[in-house]
Amino acid sequence: MPVDLVQTVFSDLDFSVTNFGARALEDIAPAEEIAAHLEGMHPNGTKLGVLNGKTYGLGLYILDADPVLQCRPLPRGRP
């Protein structure tokens, strides 16, 4: 049975397209629907999932707390 939706990281888009035949949004949805869905999203965020001029992925969410290593000093006296 073919997979309809996957959650992956942007760095794996090329692998998914090349090896699994992922289809671009532009090939499966009308341009008007895609434009309506992307309305209000930051253009730089929507470009993350573009490969060879077509959209293969969209960010689930983009927040300051997304996979970023944050280090903070421990309070004095704590190991």
Helices and strands as residue ranges (DSSP letters): G 10-12, H 13-20, H 25-28, H 31-38, H 43-46, G 47-49, E 50-51, E 54-55
